[in-house]
Amino acid sequence: MATILQNHYVLAVHDVRVSSEFFVSLGFRITSEPPGWVFLEKDNCMIMLGECTGSIPASKLGDHSYFSYLRVDDARGYYDEVRAKGVRITSPIADRPWGMREFGVESPEGHRIMVGQLLGESR
């Protein structure tokens, strides 16, 4: 069976500039800018932002605005880093009963991401 090598998320956004700035504040770097798109990468994750000015804003999708769960090796450190950059935190960092230390963030357009670390994994 084939091996998944990397996650790529494709998001429809109204403004690729504003959205790409948000992901840069999460530590992503812009790797490509074809017409109407911005591709960003961090470690083994790629975000592909497509400018779709007529799409329903993610902020209007309720629970469907969640699009990813990023597992990291240092949730506390990452939380402190993105909070210091002014990223909108939707769920403060906490140890959860399902064995994760996690927090949530939200993009300017309303796309929500959870970030977590397995409890017991030390950094």
N, C-alpha and C positions, 0 to 999 in steps of 0.2 A: 504494500500500500504506500502511496506517496506521503512524503513528510511535509508538513507545513513549515516553511522557512521563515516567514515574517507575516505580521499583521499589517494590512493596509485598510484604512478606513476612508470611505468616500463620503464627503459631506456637501450638501447643497447649502450655499451661503449667499447672502445678499451683497456682501462686500468682502471680497477676498483680502483686501488690504487690512481691514480691521480684524478679521478673523485670523489672518496669518500673524499679526502682532500678538494676539492672545496666545497662540501656540508657541511663538518665540519666547514669551514670558514663562512658558512651562519648560523651556530648555530645548525646544525643537529648533532646527535650523532649516532654512529654505534651501532646497536642493534643485528645484526646477520651477520655471514659470512659463509654461506654454500658454498661448492665448486663452484667457478665461479661467485659468487654473493657477493654483500655487500648491506645490508639493513640499511637504516638510518631513524631516526625519529626526528621531531621537532614538539612539540605541537600536533596538530591533523593531521599531514601530514607525509606520509611515502614515501621515494624514494627507489626503488628497482633497483640497478645497476647490469646488467648482462653483463659479459665479452663476447663480440661478435667481435672478431678481424677482421672478414671479412665483417662487416657491413659498409654501407655507412656512412662516418662521418657526424655528425649533421651539421657541418660547411658548408657542401655541399648541404644542403637541403633548403637553402634560408628561406622564410617565414615559411616553415614547420618545422623549428628547434625550434619554440616556442612550449613549451609543458605545461606550467602552468601559472596561474595568482594566486598569493598568496595574499589574503586579510589579512592585519595586522592591529593592533590597534595603531601603531606608525611608520608611514612610514619614517618620518624624522630621528627618532632615529635609526631605522634599517638601513637606507641608510648610516648614519654616521658610524655606527658600521662596516658594510661590506666593505665600502670604505676604512676605516682605516686598514682593513686586506688585502687590495690589490686585492679585487674581481674586475673583469673587469666590469665596468659600461657601458652599451650600450645606455642608455637613462637617462640623469640626472633627479633628482627629480624635479617635477613641478606639479602645480595644473592644471588639465585638464578640458575642457569644459563639459565633461560627469560626473563631480562631484567626481572625484578621484584625490588624491595626489599620484603620482606614479613614479616609476623608473624601469629601466630594467637592468638585469645582464646577463652574459654569462659564461658558464662553459668552461674549457680548450678545450673540444671537440666540442664546438659550440652550446650546448643546451641553449636556451634562456628562461628566466623567467621574467615576469612582477610582480612587487610587488606594491600593492596599499592600500590606506586607504580612506574610504568615507570622503569627505570634511564635516566638521561640527562635526565629531567624534573627541573629544579631548582626549588627553592622559594626 
